[in-house]
Amino acid sequence: MSTPVAGAGWRPTRALYRATLVVALTLLTAALLGTRELVLLAVPVAVGTALALRRRPGQPPAAKLLLDEPTSVEGGPVVGRVRVDNDTPYPLLCVVHAQLPPWITPRHGVGYYAAALPAGTTTGLLLQGTARRWGRYRLGPAVARTVACDGLLVADGEPLPALPLAVYPAAESFDAEQAMPRAGGIVGQHRSRRPGEGGELADVRLFQPGDRLRRLNWRVTQRTGQPHVNTTFAERDAEVLLLLDVRLEAGVPGGLGGGDSVLDRTVRAAAAITEHFAHQGDRVALVEYGQRLRRLRAGTGRRQYLSALEWLVATDRTPTGFAPNTRLLSSGLKPPTALVIVLTPLLDLQSAQLLATLTRTGRSLVTVDTLPEQVRPPVEGAWTSVATRLWQVERANTIGRLRAAGVPVEPWQGAGSLDLMLRHVARLATTARVMAR
């Protein structure tokens, strides 16, 4: 919220200069020619100008730039307003010019807004637009120009300071029905491998001291003549760790409904996955694999989801290709039982090496391919099509080798994108337990 800013004072407009010039020339011509008729033509202009100037306000009104909500979402509205306090006894006219961020499309016009200011009232000029892409922006600065005395005087206010605005990524519709491969928390909705309180039957055994009577299996008890109880699998929560590979960028961002870039798809997919798992009670953490190596510690619920959105809008939008040390990165991937979901475009060998390193640690790993389908080189040449085809073949071979090494790689396709990969990870975990026995 900005503080009120008063104007610097009134100054004449071109209309006042023209009126004064017309009266002066008419009187001068009448004096030179000696004709009284010209004086009669100048009198109405002079009297009208004088009467208009009698309604001159003392000080220009103060203005303040406000935002209805400091946050929005892709495709959502952005509503700001310039509040102008007209404490004078005369009506005024206010024209506001506001500088809007490039990804905020104004609802009307190109950033100029006008409104009449009745005497002794407070008027708000709406600055409405639509947010087309996630990120942190600043709405403003804005300048309020006030017109008085029927357009004869004008006052330019001081620039109103810009206000911060956060636009959250739109979370795509996402749902995963496959159970988590490792559920090792305290309480949750995922079936664990350990017996305990839950809803899924694990076994039927003889009654032991300490068993609850409501667990009695009356059919087996009646058939065998000895008391038997049902045992169930414990239901636990799980921890999900999202690793965002934001070192490289490809594609042209077009905002919501337009073209996707790697960064856009990565951030939106991370928002959707975080919303799904955080709302169902799992702990979700995020790590940025890039120049800053930022981390958001694990949490659950709506509070964690909102924290993740704030964290995501601060993602570096100017990738440099810098890759941090793998050891430094691995130190933040805790606990080892967490499901690691890597969002990467797989544009270079460093991404493949990172996935291979994480696989060798025995973690449950899922890879989401965030490269848009229609990505093309920014510069076209005679050999562009051939080079692009060779690069696509090499990238397909890399993905094939990762899948052969036990790393599931699937493109992000919204709802149900992770079910196939989670099923594959669960099958690998079951195979590993069988071989360990």
C-alpha positions as CSV (number, residue, x, y, z in Angstrom):
1,M,0.0,0.0,0.0
2,S,1.4,3.4,-0.9
3,T,1.1,6.6,1.0
4,P,-1.0,9.5,-0.2
5,V,0.8,11.9,-2.5
6,A,-0.3,15.5,-3.0
7,G,0.1,17.4,-6.2
8,A,2.8,19.9,-6.9
9,G,0.4,22.8,-7.8
10,W,-1.9,24.0,-10.5
11,R,-0.6,25.2,-13.9
12,P,-2.4,26.6,-16.9
13,T,-3.4,24.3,-19.8
14,R,-3.2,25.0,-23.5
15,A,-7.0,25.8,-23.4
16,L,-6.3,28.7,-21.0
17,Y,-3.5,30.0,-23.2
18,R,-5.7,29.8,-26.3
19,A,-8.6,31.7,-24.5
20,T,-6.2,34.4,-23.3
21,L,-4.7,34.7,-26.8
22,V,-8.1,35.0,-28.4
23,V,-9.2,37.8,-26.1
24,A,-5.9,39.7,-26.4
25,L,-5.8,39.5,-30.2
26,T,-9.5,40.4,-30.5
27,L,-9.1,43.5,-28.3
28,L,-5.9,44.5,-30.0
29,T,-7.6,44.2,-33.4
30,A,-10.6,46.2,-32.2
31,A,-8.3,49.0,-30.9
32,L,-6.3,49.2,-34.2
33,L,-9.4,49.1,-36.4
34,G,-11.6,51.1,-34.1
35,T,-14.5,48.7,-34.4
36,R,-16.7,48.0,-31.3
37,E,-18.2,44.8,-32.7
38,L,-15.0,42.9,-32.2
39,V,-15.1,43.9,-28.5
40,L,-18.5,42.2,-28.2
41,L,-17.0,39.0,-29.6
42,A,-14.2,39.0,-27.0
43,V,-16.5,39.7,-24.0
44,P,-18.1,36.2,-23.8
45,V,-14.8,34.4,-24.0
46,A,-13.2,36.7,-21.3
47,V,-16.2,36.4,-19.0
48,G,-16.4,32.6,-19.3
49,T,-12.7,32.2,-18.6
50,A,-12.9,34.5,-15.6
51,L,-15.9,32.6,-14.1
52,A,-14.2,29.3,-14.6
53,L,-11.1,30.5,-12.9
54,R,-13.1,31.6,-9.9
55,R,-13.7,27.9,-9.1
56,R,-10.0,27.2,-8.7
57,P,-9.3,24.8,-5.8
58,G,-6.6,25.4,-3.2
59,Q,-4.4,22.3,-3.4
60,P,-4.7,19.4,-5.8
61,P,-6.2,16.3,-4.3
62,A,-4.1,13.6,-2.8
63,A,-3.9,10.2,-4.5
64,K,-3.0,6.7,-3.3
65,L,-2.3,3.5,-5.2
66,L,-3.9,0.3,-3.7
67,L,-4.2,-3.4,-4.6
68,D,-7.3,-5.3,-3.7
69,E,-5.3,-8.5,-3.4
70,P,-1.5,-8.7,-3.4
71,T,-1.8,-12.2,-5.0
72,S,-3.5,-13.7,-8.0
73,V,-3.4,-16.8,-10.1
74,E,-2.7,-17.4,-13.8
75,G,-5.9,-16.5,-15.6
76,G,-7.2,-14.7,-12.6
77,P,-8.1,-11.0,-12.2
78,V,-5.7,-8.3,-11.0
79,V,-7.6,-5.4,-9.4
80,G,-5.9,-2.2,-8.4
81,R,-7.3,1.2,-7.7
82,V,-6.1,4.8,-7.4
83,R,-8.0,6.5,-4.6
84,V,-8.3,10.2,-5.0
85,D,-9.7,12.4,-2.2
86,N,-11.4,15.6,-3.6
87,D,-11.7,17.7,-0.4
88,T,-12.4,20.9,-2.5
89,P,-15.9,22.3,-3.0
90,Y,-15.5,22.1,-6.8
91,P,-15.9,19.1,-9.2
92,L,-12.7,17.9,-10.8
93,L,-11.6,15.4,-13.5
94,C,-8.8,12.9,-12.8
95,V,-6.8,11.0,-15.4
96,V,-4.5,8.2,-14.2
97,H,-1.7,6.5,-16.2
98,A,-0.5,3.3,-14.6
99,Q,2.4,1.1,-15.8
100,L,1.3,-2.5,-15.9
101,P,3.6,-5.6,-16.0
102,P,4.1,-7.2,-19.4
103,W,2.1,-10.3,-18.4
104,I,-0.8,-8.4,-17.1
105,T,-3.4,-7.6,-19.8
106,P,-5.5,-4.5,-19.1
107,R,-9.2,-5.0,-19.2
108,H,-9.9,-1.7,-20.9
109,G,-7.5,0.5,-22.9
110,V,-3.7,0.6,-22.6
111,G,-3.2,1.9,-19.1
112,Y,-5.1,5.2,-19.1
113,Y,-8.1,5.7,-16.9
114,A,-10.4,8.7,-16.2
115,A,-13.1,9.5,-13.8
116,A,-15.1,12.5,-12.6
117,L,-14.5,13.7,-9.0
118,P,-17.6,15.2,-7.4
119,A,-17.0,17.9,-4.8
120,G,-16.1,16.6,-1.3
121,T,-16.0,12.9,-2.2
122,T,-13.4,10.1,-2.5
123,T,-13.3,8.3,-5.8
124,G,-11.5,5.1,-6.8
125,L,-10.3,4.6,-10.3
126,L,-10.2,0.9,-11.1
127,L,-7.1,-0.6,-12.7
128,Q,-8.3,-4.0,-13.9
129,G,-6.4,-6.7,-15.8
130,T,-5.9,-10.4,-16.2
131,A,-2.7,-12.2,-15.1
132,R,-1.4,-14.4,-17.9
133,R,1.8,-15.9,-16.4
134,W,3.1,-16.7,-13.0
135,G,5.8,-14.7,-11.3
136,R,6.5,-11.7,-9.1
137,Y,5.7,-8.4,-10.6
138,R,5.2,-4.8,-9.6
139,L,2.0,-2.9,-10.4
140,G,2.9,0.7,-11.1
141,P,4.2,3.3,-10.8
142,A,1.2,5.4,-11.5
143,V,0.7,9.1,-12.1
144,A,-2.6,10.9,-11.4
145,R,-3.3,14.1,-13.4
146,T,-6.2,16.3,-12.1
147,V,-8.0,18.9,-14.3
148,A,-10.0,21.8,-12.8
149,C,-11.8,25.0,-13.9
150,D,-13.4,23.4,-17.0
151,G,-10.0,22.2,-18.3
152,L,-8.2,25.5,-17.8
153,L,-5.9,24.3,-15.0
154,V,-4.1,21.0,-14.5
155,A,-2.0,19.5,-11.8
156,D,0.4,16.5,-12.1
157,G,0.8,14.5,-8.9
158,E,4.0,12.9,-7.8
159,P,4.5,9.3,-9.1
160,L,2.8,6.8,-6.9
161,P,5.2,4.0,-5.9
162,A,4.7,0.6,-7.4
163,L,3.2,-2.2,-5.4
164,P,4.4,-5.9,-5.3
165,L,2.2,-8.5,-6.9
166,A,2.6,-12.3,-6.8
167,V,0.9,-14.4,-9.5
168,Y,0.7,-18.1,-8.6
169,P,1.0,-20.8,-11.2
170,A,-2.3,-22.5,-12.2
171,A,-2.3,-26.0,-10.8
172,E,-3.4,-28.4,-13.5
173,S,-6.0,-31.0,-12.6
174,F,-4.0,-33.8,-11.1
175,D,-4.9,-37.0,-9.4
176,A,-2.9,-40.2,-8.6
177,E,-4.7,-43.3,-7.5
178,Q,-1.7,-45.5,-7.2
179,A,-0.5,-46.2,-3.6
180,M,2.9,-44.7,-2.5
181,P,5.8,-47.2,-2.6
182,R,7.1,-46.3,0.8
183,A,4.7,-45.0,3.5
184,G,6.6,-44.6,6.8
185,G,5.1,-41.7,8.7
186,I,2.9,-41.8,11.8
187,V,-0.6,-41.5,10.4
188,G,-2.0,-41.1,7.0
189,Q,-4.0,-42.8,4.2
190,H,-1.3,-44.9,2.5
191,R,-1.1,-48.6,3.3
192,S,2.3,-49.5,4.8
193,R,4.0,-52.9,5.0
194,R,3.7,-53.1,8.8
195,P,0.6,-54.4,10.6
196,G,-1.4,-51.9,12.7
197,E,-4.5,-49.8,12.7
198,G,-6.0,-49.6,9.3
199,G,-8.8,-50.7,7.0
200,E,-7.1,-53.3,4.7
201,L,-7.0,-56.9,5.9
202,A,-3.5,-58.4,6.4
203,D,-4.1,-61.7,8.1
204,V,-6.2,-63.7,10.5
205,R,-4.5,-65.2,13.6
206,L,-5.2,-66.6,17.0
207,F,-6.3,-64.2,19.7
208,Q,-3.5,-62.9,22.0
209,P,-3.6,-60.9,25.2
210,G,-4.0,-57.3,24.4
211,D,-6.0,-57.7,21.2
212,R,-9.2,-55.7,20.9
213,L,-12.5,-57.5,21.0
214,R,-13.8,-55.6,18.0
215,R,-11.1,-57.3,16.0
216,L,-12.6,-60.8,16.6
217,N,-13.4,-62.8,13.4
218,W,-16.5,-64.6,14.4
219,R,-16.8,-66.8,11.4
220,V,-13.3,-68.3,11.8
221,T,-13.8,-68.5,15.6
222,Q,-17.0,-70.4,15.2
223,R,-15.5,-72.7,12.6
224,T,-12.2,-73.5,14.5
225,G,-13.6,-73.3,18.1
226,Q,-10.7,-70.9,19.0
227,P,-10.9,-67.1,19.1
228,H,-9.3,-65.5,16.0
229,V,-8.7,-61.8,15.2
230,N,-8.2,-59.8,12.1
231,T,-5.0,-58.0,11.6
232,T,-4.7,-55.0,9.2
233,F,-2.0,-53.0,7.5
234,A,-1.2,-49.7,9.2
235,E,-2.1,-46.6,7.3
236,R,0.8,-44.1,7.2
237,D,1.6,-40.9,5.5
238,A,4.5,-40.5,3.1
239,E,7.1,-37.8,2.3
240,V,7.4,-36.5,-1.3
241,L,10.4,-34.5,-2.4
242,L,10.1,-32.5,-5.6
243,L,13.4,-31.8,-7.4
244,L,13.0,-29.0,-10.0
245,D,15.7,-28.9,-12.7
246,V,15.7,-25.2,-13.7
247,R,19.2,-25.0,-15.1
248,L,18.2,-24.8,-18.8
249,E,15.3,-23.3,-20.6
250,A,13.6,-24.1,-23.9
251,G,10.5,-23.1,-25.7
252,V,8.7,-19.7,-25.9
253,P,6.5,-18.8,-22.9
254,G,3.0,-17.7,-24.1
255,G,1.2,-17.4,-20.8
256,L,-1.8,-19.3,-19.7
257,G,-3.5,-20.8,-22.8
258,G,-0.5,-20.0,-25.0
259,G,2.8,-21.9,-25.6
260,D,4.7,-23.5,-22.8
261,S,8.4,-23.3,-22.0
262,V,10.3,-25.8,-19.8
263,L,10.2,-23.5,-16.8
264,D,6.4,-22.9,-17.2
265,R,5.7,-26.6,-17.4
266,T,8.0,-27.4,-14.5
267,V,6.5,-24.8,-12.2
268,R,2.9,-25.7,-13.1
269,A,3.5,-29.4,-12.7
270,A,5.1,-28.8,-9.3
271,A,2.2,-26.8,-8.1
272,A,-0.3,-29.5,-9.2
273,I,1.7,-32.3,-7.6
274,T,2.2,-30.3,-4.4
275,E,-1.5,-29.6,-4.1
276,H,-2.5,-33.2,-4.6
277,F,-0.1,-34.7,-2.0
278,A,-0.3,-31.9,0.5
279,H,-4.1,-32.0,0.6
280,Q,-4.2,-35.7,1.1
281,G,-2.0,-35.5,4.2
282,D,1.5,-36.3,2.8
283,R,4.6,-34.2,3.6
284,V,5.9,-32.4,0.6
285,A,9.3,-30.7,0.2
286,L,10.8,-28.9,-2.8
287,V,14.4,-28.4,-4.0
288,E,15.6,-26.2,-6.8
289,Y,18.3,-27.8,-8.8
290,G,20.0,-24.7,-10.3
291,Q,22.2,-21.8,-9.5
292,R,20.6,-20.9,-6.1
293,L,19.9,-24.4,-4.9
294,R,16.9,-23.3,-2.8
295,R,15.0,-25.6,-0.5
296,L,11.5,-25.6,1.0
297,R,11.3,-27.9,4.0
298,A,8.6,-30.6,4.2
299,G,5.1,-29.8,5.4
300,T,1.6,-30.8,4.8
301,G,-1.9,-29.3,4.4
302,R,-3.1,-26.1,2.9
303,R,-0.5,-24.0,4.6
304,Q,2.3,-26.0,3.0
305,Y,0.6,-25.6,-0.4
306,L,0.4,-21.9,-0.1
307,S,4.1,-21.8,1.1
308,A,5.0,-23.9,-2.0
309,L,3.2,-21.4,-4.3
310,E,5.1,-18.5,-2.8
311,W,8.3,-20.5,-3.2
312,L,7.5,-21.4,-6.8
313,V,6.9,-17.9,-8.0
314,A,10.4,-17.0,-6.9
315,T,11.9,-19.6,-9.2
316,D,14.8,-18.2,-11.3
317,R,13.4,-17.2,-14.6
318,T,16.8,-16.6,-16.2
319,P,18.4,-20.1,-16.3
320,T,22.2,-20.1,-16.5
321,G,23.0,-23.8,-17.0
322,F,24.9,-23.9,-13.7
323,A,24.8,-27.3,-12.0
324,P,25.6,-27.5,-8.3
325,N,27.8,-30.3,-6.8
326,T,25.9,-33.6,-6.6
327,R,27.1,-34.1,-3.0
328,L,25.8,-30.7,-2.0
329,L,22.5,-31.5,-3.6
330,S,22.2,-35.0,-2.1
331,S,22.7,-33.6,1.4
332,G,19.3,-31.9,1.1
333,L,17.4,-34.9,-0.2
334,K,16.3,-36.3,3.2
335,P,14.9,-38.6,4.4
336,P,16.2,-41.5,2.3
337,T,12.7,-43.1,2.3
338,A,11.1,-40.1,0.6
339,L,9.7,-40.5,-2.9
340,V,11.8,-38.2,-5.1
341,I,10.0,-36.7,-8.1
342,V,12.4,-35.1,-10.5
343,L,11.0,-32.5,-12.9
344,T,13.6,-32.2,-15.7
345,P,13.6,-31.5,-19.5
346,L,16.6,-33.9,-20.0
347,L,18.4,-31.4,-22.2
348,D,21.9,-32.4,-21.3
349,L,23.9,-35.3,-19.8
350,Q,24.1,-33.7,-16.4
351,S,20.4,-34.3,-15.9
352,A,20.8,-38.0,-16.8
353,Q,23.9,-38.3,-14.6
354,L,21.9,-36.8,-11.7
355,L,19.1,-39.4,-12.2
356,A,21.6,-42.2,-12.3
357,T,23.3,-41.0,-9.1
358,L,19.9,-40.9,-7.3
359,T,19.0,-44.4,-8.6
360,R,22.2,-45.9,-7.2
361,T,21.3,-44.6,-3.8
362,G,18.3,-46.9,-3.7
363,R,15.7,-44.1,-3.5
364,S,12.2,-44.4,-4.9
365,L,12.6,-42.2,-7.9
366,V,10.1,-40.8,-10.5
367,T,11.1,-38.7,-13.4
368,V,8.7,-36.3,-15.1
369,D,9.7,-35.1,-18.5
370,T,8.9,-31.3,-18.7
371,L,10.1,-30.7,-22.3
372,P,7.2,-29.3,-24.4
373,E,6.4,-31.3,-27.5
374,Q,6.7,-28.4,-30.0
375,V,10.1,-27.1,-29.0
376,R,12.2,-25.9,-31.9
377,P,15.7,-24.3,-32.2
378,P,15.6,-20.5,-31.9
379,V,17.8,-20.2,-35.1
380,E,16.9,-21.9,-38.3
381,G,19.5,-22.9,-40.8
382,A,20.2,-25.3,-43.7
383,W,21.0,-28.1,-41.3
384,T,18.6,-27.3,-38.5
385,S,16.1,-30.1,-39.4
386,V,18.9,-32.8,-39.6
387,A,20.5,-31.6,-36.3
388,T,17.2,-31.5,-34.6
389,R,16.4,-35.0,-35.7
390,L,19.8,-36.3,-34.4
391,W,19.3,-34.6,-31.1
392,Q,15.8,-36.1,-30.7
393,V,17.2,-39.6,-31.4
394,E,20.0,-39.1,-28.9
395,R,17.6,-37.9,-26.3
396,A,15.3,-40.8,-26.9
397,N,18.3,-43.2,-26.5
398,T,19.1,-41.5,-23.2
399,I,15.6,-41.9,-21.9
400,G,15.6,-45.6,-23.0
401,R,18.9,-46.2,-21.1
402,L,17.4,-44.6,-18.0
403,R,14.3,-46.8,-18.2
404,A,16.5,-49.9,-18.6
405,A,18.3,-48.8,-15.5
406,G,15.1,-48.8,-13.5
407,V,14.3,-45.0,-13.7
408,P,10.7,-44.4,-14.9
409,V,10.5,-41.5,-17.2
410,E,7.1,-40.2,-18.4
411,P,6.0,-36.8,-19.9
412,W,3.8,-34.6,-17.8
413,Q,0.2,-35.0,-19.1
414,G,-1.8,-33.6,-16.2
415,A,-4.3,-35.9,-14.5
416,G,-3.0,-39.4,-13.9
417,S,0.6,-38.6,-15.1
418,L,2.3,-40.3,-12.1
419,D,0.1,-43.4,-11.7
420,L,2.1,-45.5,-14.2
421,M,5.4,-44.4,-12.7
422,L,4.3,-45.0,-9.1
423,R,3.2,-48.4,-10.1
424,H,6.6,-49.1,-11.6
425,V,8.4,-47.9,-8.5
426,A,6.2,-50.0,-6.3
427,R,6.9,-53.1,-8.4
428,L,10.7,-52.4,-8.2
429,A,10.4,-52.0,-4.4
430,T,8.5,-55.3,-4.1
431,T,11.1,-57.1,-6.2
432,A,14.0,-55.7,-4.1
433,R,12.3,-57.0,-0.9
434,V,11.8,-60.4,-2.4
435,M,15.5,-60.6,-3.5
436,A,16.6,-59.4,0.0
437,R,14.8,-62.3,1.6
